[in-house]
Amino acid sequence: MKKTFVLLLANKILLFAVALLAAFFLPFGAVYYENLATYNSGWQFLNQWSLWDANSYIQISRDWYHDQYFAYFPLYPIILKLCSYLTLGNYALAGLLLNLGLSFGSAYLLFKLCKEEFGSARKQSDPRASIIKSVRESELLAEKTGFWANAFLFFFPTAFFFTAIYTEALFLFLALAVMYFLKKKMWATVIVAAFFAAMTREVGGMLILPIAYVALKDFKGDKLKKILAILSPIMGVLAVLFLYYLSSGNPLIFLEKHQEFGKTLSMPYVPIVDAIRNLAQLNLTGLYSAWNLFCFLFTAILAWQTYKIMTKQYFLYCIAVLLPPLCSANLEGYSRYLLTAFPLFMILGSLGTHDKKYFKLVQGLYLLFVVILVVFCARYAVGWSGLISPY
């Protein structure tokens, strides 16, 4: 666990250094100055982490909902508002500190989940269980898996969104809490975490899938708590709709605002087909489509491994957070949305620890991720749009 926290600390130091160097060597893009006109923290470094959607969350937190801001769910801005009182009204500093704490909390829960799933209690049907010679060896492998799962997650090319003032860090923390306490059958905690997760992002309501699977699989005891746990994501969504109604008179206004951002309902294959067609364009659009297709294949392969190796609630969780973005007409932002699909990174972390034949491949992939992370973070920090759009 200590190594994992040191790793995460190194991740934050790297990202902060990249942002500072990017500001020194690269010109700021138009987005930086556009966002600066609506919110200026007083510090250039803090402004660098307050761009695009981050600026929108700050606006909601400061002035509540109006215009296009109804496209964003309310829990993160509410918490950001509360944290701003501790930073004397500096929303950017509050968001940066908030996401720093949430990142460490998520790393802890992910490490604990890996110990639970890949330790001595792992199911014997796992095809790799035969290589585990002792309980102690199993525990050591599980700890290494927890370390590498965090390494891949927080050094994934778009993982700088866990640091920027975005909802990724909050939703990941709440989703990990749901899945961890679901495994422990601590239903009261599951209810609270799932309720708030549904108030954080649209996909939060889909957490009903893994919760219902676990609750209905053994429905004998604690029936009331299990029913409330199943309903808690729906109650969270209803709470959001109620806030929208109070603010605009239209509880479904967020759907209209999503359409303004080009996010409309579609069949899951539509964005994939469109991305394949865009590959013919020898420009940034074609390159961006290639990147999104890589991310889709990345999630598809690892999601299948999740289905084969891990208990089924993890696969259902992957469906919950990865299917809705595929039904939104395009793959734009898919590389950001997959960040909260943490079971994929648990599988990836296990490959190099349980199966030595994958070690070099996993190590090479990790180094590639780190390099791309540096490039993408630099682009974000100076407000460049193009290859890696934060949407």
Wavefront OBJ file of the C-alpha trace (Angstrom):
o trace
v 0.000 0.000 0.000
v 2.863 2.364 0.779
v 4.367 1.719 -2.645
v 0.978 2.436 -4.206
v 0.709 5.789 -2.417
v 4.282 6.666 -3.426
v 3.366 5.779 -7.000
v 0.303 8.043 -6.880
v 2.325 10.866 -5.349
v 4.847 10.492 -8.187
v 1.946 10.626 -10.638
v 0.713 13.950 -9.246
v 4.215 15.426 -9.158
v 4.758 14.372 -12.781
v 1.477 15.933 -13.932
v 2.134 19.167 -12.043
v 5.637 19.352 -13.536
v 4.280 18.718 -17.040
v 1.715 21.518 -16.617
v 4.379 23.961 -15.406
v 6.799 23.094 -18.214
v 4.024 23.221 -20.814
v 3.157 26.763 -19.714
v 6.820 27.716 -20.001
v 7.567 26.211 -23.422
v 4.196 26.135 -25.227
v 1.815 28.954 -26.175
v -1.603 28.958 -24.555
v -4.531 28.008 -26.767
v -7.716 29.979 -27.297
v -9.617 27.840 -24.778
v -7.316 28.971 -21.975
v -8.107 32.643 -22.548
v -11.825 31.966 -23.081
v -12.047 30.177 -19.734
v -9.905 32.821 -18.065
v -12.533 35.407 -19.013
v -15.174 33.569 -16.975
v -13.012 32.441 -14.051
v -9.554 33.498 -12.904
v -8.203 31.861 -9.752
v -5.375 34.379 -9.522
v -2.749 31.726 -10.234
v -1.771 30.565 -13.731
v -1.006 27.038 -12.509
v -4.475 26.667 -10.992
v -6.110 28.085 -14.116
v -4.393 25.367 -16.153
v -6.419 22.716 -14.319
v -9.697 24.639 -14.687
v -10.248 24.360 -18.442
v -13.142 23.053 -20.565
v -15.661 21.141 -18.417
v -13.735 22.106 -15.281
v -14.652 25.709 -15.943
v -18.302 24.697 -16.261
v -18.261 22.907 -12.903
v -16.779 26.017 -11.308
v -19.496 28.178 -12.888
v -22.237 25.887 -11.521
v -20.607 25.818 -8.108
v -20.324 29.603 -8.052
v -23.562 30.734 -9.765
v -25.691 27.531 -9.859
v -27.434 26.339 -13.035
v -28.201 28.364 -16.149
v -27.918 27.970 -19.923
v -25.729 25.067 -21.119
v -24.638 24.100 -17.616
v -27.687 21.871 -17.177
v -25.725 19.245 -19.120
v -23.694 18.551 -15.955
v -24.836 16.612 -12.891
v -24.889 18.508 -9.572
v -23.055 16.579 -6.847
v -19.511 17.572 -7.820
v -20.309 21.315 -8.024
v -22.073 21.098 -4.645
v -19.050 19.471 -2.994
v -16.758 21.933 -4.778
v -18.797 24.789 -3.306
v -18.390 23.377 0.195
v -14.658 22.894 -0.285
v -14.272 26.455 -1.570
v -15.104 27.762 1.904
v -11.922 26.081 3.130
v -9.833 27.767 0.414
v -11.299 31.244 0.947
v -13.372 31.133 -2.219
v -10.669 29.819 -4.551
v -12.612 27.195 -6.525
v -9.639 25.997 -8.574
v -7.536 25.302 -5.483
v -10.523 23.625 -3.805
v -11.068 21.360 -6.822
v -7.411 20.456 -7.078
v -7.207 19.516 -3.394
v -10.539 17.688 -3.550
v -9.450 15.529 -6.475
v -6.093 14.900 -4.849
v -7.839 13.443 -1.795
v -10.301 11.477 -3.926
v -7.425 10.022 -5.956
v -5.719 8.670 -2.853
v -9.042 7.332 -1.557
v -9.668 5.576 -4.876
v -6.160 4.103 -4.922
v -6.746 2.664 -1.456
v -10.103 1.096 -2.366
v -8.759 -0.305 -5.646
v -5.820 -1.878 -3.798
v -8.202 -3.423 -1.251
v -10.475 -4.769 -3.991
v -7.530 -6.392 -5.756
v -6.502 -8.080 -2.509
v -10.050 -9.390 -2.156
v -10.379 -10.623 -5.741
v -6.872 -11.905 -6.424
v -5.899 -13.096 -2.942
v -6.255 -16.497 -1.293
v -10.053 -16.297 -1.402
v -10.197 -16.024 -5.213
v -12.503 -18.525 -6.851
v -10.960 -21.838 -7.788
v -12.539 -21.730 -11.249
v -10.053 -19.061 -12.246
v -7.846 -20.730 -14.908
v -4.780 -19.146 -13.308
v -5.486 -20.451 -9.801
v -3.343 -23.534 -10.396
v -0.146 -21.481 -10.481
v -0.693 -20.169 -6.956
v 1.319 -22.450 -4.649
v 0.490 -21.017 -1.230
v -1.735 -18.607 0.606
v 1.181 -16.242 1.233
v 2.184 -16.314 -2.417
v -1.420 -15.579 -3.302
v -1.469 -12.567 -0.995
v 1.786 -11.233 -2.424
v 0.486 -11.612 -5.977
v -2.720 -9.846 -4.984
v -0.753 -6.924 -3.524
v 1.320 -6.685 -6.699
v -1.885 -6.767 -8.704
v -3.254 -3.892 -6.607
v -0.084 -1.898 -7.201
v -0.076 -2.469 -10.970
v -3.815 -1.872 -11.293
v -3.270 1.567 -9.765
v -0.203 2.110 -11.927
v -2.125 1.455 -15.136
v -5.166 3.426 -14.008
v -3.387 6.595 -12.878
v -0.856 6.559 -15.711
v -3.387 5.839 -18.433
v -3.045 8.522 -21.157
v -6.158 10.439 -20.066
v -5.666 9.969 -16.314
v -4.825 13.664 -15.869
v -8.608 14.093 -15.623
v -8.343 12.638 -12.111
v -6.313 15.743 -11.250
v -8.173 18.367 -13.289
v -11.426 19.679 -11.836
v -13.585 16.981 -13.417
v -15.998 14.395 -11.991
v -13.812 11.381 -12.814
v -12.119 11.302 -9.407
v -15.383 11.604 -7.454
v -17.276 9.047 -9.524
v -14.382 6.568 -9.398
v -14.196 6.861 -5.615
v -17.957 6.363 -5.181
v -18.087 3.494 -7.694
v -15.196 1.732 -5.978
v -16.975 2.211 -2.653
v -20.146 0.662 -4.106
v -18.302 -2.390 -5.413
v -16.087 -2.841 -2.357
v -18.904 -2.642 0.184
v -21.143 -4.672 -2.112
v -18.617 -7.475 -1.786
v -18.640 -7.007 1.992
v -22.485 -7.028 1.986
v -22.483 -3.718 3.861
v -25.774 -2.611 2.351
v -26.190 0.712 4.152
v -22.874 1.973 2.780
v -23.754 0.676 -0.684
v -27.016 2.636 -0.573
v -25.264 5.912 0.280
v -22.413 5.472 -2.217
v -24.707 4.434 -5.082
v -27.124 7.292 -4.407
v -24.348 9.873 -4.604
v -22.685 8.182 -7.590
v -25.956 8.589 -9.509
v -25.902 12.292 -8.639
v -22.377 12.623 -10.016
v -22.632 11.310 -13.584
v -25.340 10.040 -15.907
v -24.011 6.477 -15.891
v -24.430 6.335 -12.111
v -28.009 5.155 -12.509
v -26.691 2.094 -14.323
v -25.069 0.874 -11.101
v -28.380 -0.853 -10.538
v -26.988 -3.700 -12.694
v -24.161 -4.957 -10.426
v -26.085 -4.105 -7.247
v -29.184 -6.029 -8.337
v -27.066 -9.004 -9.420
v -25.429 -9.353 -6.003
v -28.568 -8.546 -4.016
v -30.874 -10.923 -5.898
v -28.310 -13.708 -6.032
v -28.854 -14.291 -2.319
v -32.069 -12.545 -1.329
v -32.738 -14.380 1.932
v -31.573 -11.909 4.583
v -31.641 -8.092 4.865
v -34.347 -7.902 2.214
v -35.303 -4.292 2.946
v -31.695 -3.110 2.766
v -31.152 -5.032 -0.449
v -34.253 -3.528 -2.042
v -33.125 -0.036 -1.018
v -29.633 -0.767 -2.392
v -31.119 -1.805 -5.736
v -33.253 1.341 -5.846
v -30.555 3.749 -4.592
v -29.096 4.591 -8.046
v -32.601 5.342 -9.319
v -33.282 7.510 -6.268
v -30.063 9.405 -6.996
v -31.192 10.083 -10.563
v -34.608 11.237 -9.306
v -32.880 13.618 -6.905
v -31.004 15.139 -9.845
v -34.214 15.495 -11.858
v -35.845 17.192 -8.880
v -32.999 19.717 -8.666
v -33.318 20.375 -12.391
v -37.051 20.909 -11.960
v -36.498 23.400 -9.147
v -33.877 25.252 -11.202
v -35.539 25.301 -14.632
v -39.034 23.845 -14.413
v -37.948 21.032 -16.751
v -36.600 17.876 -15.078
v -35.290 16.519 -18.405
v -33.499 19.675 -19.487
v -30.123 17.906 -19.369
v -31.146 15.791 -22.384
v -31.692 18.938 -24.454
v -28.308 20.315 -23.416
v -26.566 17.054 -24.314
v -27.989 17.338 -27.822
v -26.425 20.791 -28.109
v -23.063 19.105 -27.424
v -23.724 16.587 -30.216
v -24.606 13.747 -27.848
v -27.764 12.056 -29.118
v -29.077 8.544 -28.594
v -27.904 5.955 -31.118
v -27.333 2.243 -31.488
v -23.989 1.134 -29.967
v -22.455 0.284 -33.358
v -23.054 3.766 -34.857
v -20.093 5.591 -33.235
v -17.795 2.648 -34.035
v -18.770 2.656 -37.724
v -18.350 6.430 -37.911
v -14.907 6.243 -36.302
v -13.831 3.580 -38.815
v -14.993 5.802 -41.675
v -13.014 8.730 -40.263
v -9.798 6.694 -40.449
v -9.618 7.562 -44.154
v -9.013 11.217 -43.247
v -5.305 11.969 -43.110
v -5.623 14.656 -40.454
v -6.219 15.057 -36.716
v -9.786 13.810 -37.097
v -8.550 10.516 -38.513
v -5.857 10.249 -35.853
v -8.360 10.995 -33.083
v -10.729 8.348 -34.474
v -7.865 5.838 -34.499
v -7.149 6.647 -30.864
v -10.808 6.224 -29.873
v -11.007 2.911 -31.742
v -7.915 1.717 -29.910
v -9.596 2.638 -26.618
v -12.745 0.785 -27.641
v -10.752 -2.360 -28.509
v -8.813 -1.940 -25.255
v -12.038 -1.963 -23.249
v -13.673 -4.741 -25.295
v -10.761 -7.149 -24.831
v -10.311 -6.457 -21.130
v -14.069 -6.481 -20.476
v -14.188 -9.986 -21.958
v -11.343 -11.015 -19.658
v -13.300 -9.510 -16.774
v -16.260 -11.701 -17.717
v -14.107 -14.839 -17.861
v -11.969 -14.321 -14.776
v -13.755 -12.124 -12.240
v -17.141 -12.423 -10.544
v -19.994 -11.273 -12.759
v -20.814 -8.054 -10.895
v -17.571 -6.567 -12.232
v -18.528 -7.328 -15.807
v -21.969 -5.815 -15.203
v -20.270 -2.745 -13.778
v -18.193 -2.432 -16.969
v -21.394 -2.655 -19.017
v -22.941 0.034 -16.799
v -20.194 2.608 -17.384
v -19.068 1.710 -20.928
v -22.312 1.009 -22.789
v -23.989 4.456 -22.395
v -21.080 6.322 -24.098
v -21.437 3.936 -27.049
v -25.083 4.992 -27.390
v -24.289 8.703 -27.749
v -23.742 8.941 -31.548
v -19.925 9.273 -31.452
v -16.814 8.058 -29.641
v -15.705 11.553 -28.665
v -14.394 11.481 -25.119
v -14.480 7.673 -24.897
v -10.870 7.579 -23.679
v -11.970 9.672 -20.690
v -15.128 7.728 -19.936
v -13.246 4.412 -19.698
v -11.197 5.736 -16.770
v -13.918 4.776 -14.303
v -14.090 1.186 -15.654
v -11.617 0.098 -12.974
v -12.137 -3.710 -13.394
v -10.308 -3.385 -16.715
v -7.262 -2.078 -14.894
v -7.563 -4.813 -12.279
v -7.318 -7.356 -15.102
v -4.440 -5.482 -16.692
v -2.640 -5.323 -13.354
v -3.025 -9.081 -12.905
v -1.532 -10.019 -16.283
v 2.057 -9.214 -15.407
v 1.852 -10.702 -11.918
v -0.050 -13.967 -12.403
v 1.092 -14.702 -15.958
v 4.822 -14.131 -16.464
v 4.553 -14.576 -20.229
v 2.690 -11.242 -20.377
v 5.180 -9.329 -18.225
v 7.217 -7.735 -21.020
v 4.101 -6.885 -23.007
v 2.483 -5.280 -19.970
v 5.671 -3.403 -19.120
v 5.956 -2.036 -22.664
v 2.303 -0.994 -22.685
v 2.802 0.798 -19.377
v 5.768 2.806 -20.668
v 3.771 3.731 -23.770
v 0.910 4.928 -21.580
v 3.240 7.148 -19.541
v 4.655 8.821 -22.665
v 1.192 9.506 -24.115
v -0.024 10.754 -20.728
v 2.722 13.390 -20.698
v 1.794 14.568 -24.206
v -1.954 14.694 -23.529
v -1.492 16.420 -20.172
v 0.697 19.106 -21.765
v -1.947 19.759 -24.416
v -4.707 20.026 -21.841
v -2.736 22.305 -19.517
v -2.223 24.962 -22.203
v -5.732 24.765 -23.609
v -4.983 23.106 -26.942
v -7.886 21.368 -28.659
v -7.444 18.834 -31.440
v -6.201 15.278 -31.050
v -7.215 14.851 -27.429
v -10.434 16.694 -26.780
v -11.495 16.645 -23.126
v -15.125 16.084 -24.079
l 1 2 3 4 5 6 7 8 9 10 11 12 13 14 15 16 17 18 19 20 21 22 23 24 25 26 27 28 29 30 31 32 33 34 35 36 37 38 39 40 41 42 43 44 45 46 47 48 49 50 51 52 53 54 55 56 57 58 59 60 61 62 63 64 65 66 67 68 69 70 71 72 73 74 75 76 77 78 79 80 81 82 83 84 85 86 87 88 89 90 91 92 93 94 95 96 97 98 99 100 101 102 103 104 105 106 107 108 109 110 111 112 113 114 115 116 117 118 119 120 121 122 123 124 125 126 127 128 129 130 131 132 133 134 135 136 137 138 139 140 141 142 143 144 145 146 147 148 149 150 151 152 153 154 155 156 157 158 159 160 161 162 163 164 165 166 167 168 169 170 171 172 173 174 175 176 177 178 179 180 181 182 183 184 185 186 187 188 189 190 191 192 193 194 195 196 197 198 199 200 201 202 203 204 205 206 207 208 209 210 211 212 213 214 215 216 217 218 219 220 221 222 223 224 225 226 227 228 229 230 231 232 233 234 235 236 237 238 239 240 241 242 243 244 245 246 247 248 249 250 251 252 253 254 255 256 257 258 259 260 261 262 263 264 265 266 267 268 269 270 271 272 273 274 275 276 277 278 279 280 281 282 283 284 285 286 287 288 289 290 291 292 293 294 295 296 297 298 299 300 301 302 303 304 305 306 307 308 309 310 311 312 313 314 315 316 317 318 319 320 321 322 323 324 325 326 327 328 329 330 331 332 333 334 335 336 337 338 339 340 341 342 343 344 345 346 347 348 349 350 351 352 353 354 355 356 357 358 359 360 361 362 363 364 365 366 367 368 369 370 371 372 373 374 375 376 377 378 379 380 381 382 383 384 385 386 387 388 389 390 391
